[in-house]
Amino acid sequence: MNSNKEKQFTSKEIDENVKKINGSMAQEGMPLTKEIKENIKKCLTGQSTTEKECQKVIERYKQIYGW
């Protein structure tokens, strides 16, 4: 049994999840950019976390708006 508690997604599952998320966001008039899709894939593959990706966005806007 895998000691890692995180689910390991197949490439097909990752693509399907990103497509579903994009579809939901597009219905609200906010389709995902290529960059956001890549960030989601990084989170699903364990290359990053949602916390890290959120922090990157916060830091980007701090630099832009001088918070």
N, C-alpha and C positions, 0 to 999 in steps of 0.2 A: 504494500500500500504506500502511496506517495505521502511523505510526511509534510509536504507543502499544502497548507490549507486552501490556497488559492486554486480556483478551477483553471485547468489548462485548456484553452480553446484551440480548435483546429483553424487553419487558415480560412476554410469555408465558413465556419461559425463566426469568425471575426468579421468577415465581409458581410455576412447576413445581418449581424448586430449593427454594424455601421450603417447599412442600408435602411434598417428599420428606424434607427435614431434619426437619420437624415429625412426619412419620409415623414416622421412625426413633426420634426422641426419645420419642414417645408410646408406642411399643412397650416402652420402658424405664421407663415410668411418669412421664416428665418432658416433657409437651407444652409447646410454646413459648408464651410470653405474646405479646400483641400488640406490646409494646415490643421484645422480642427479634426478632420477625419483621421489624419495621421496621429494626432495626439490621442484620440480615442483608441486607435490601434495599439499605441505604445502602452496605454494603461491596461488593455486587455491581454497583452503579451507579457506584462510584468516588467517592461523596460522603463516604466515610469508609474507614478501614482496620480490619482486625481488631486491629491493635496499638492504635489509638486507642480502639476500643470496649472492649478489655480494660483499658486504663488507666483509663477512666471507671469501670468496675466496681471496680477496685482503690481508686480515690480515694473512691468512695461508701462502701465498707466501712471504709476508714481513718477517715472521718468518723464513722461509726456506732460503731465499736469503739475508736476512739482509738489506733490503731496508730502 
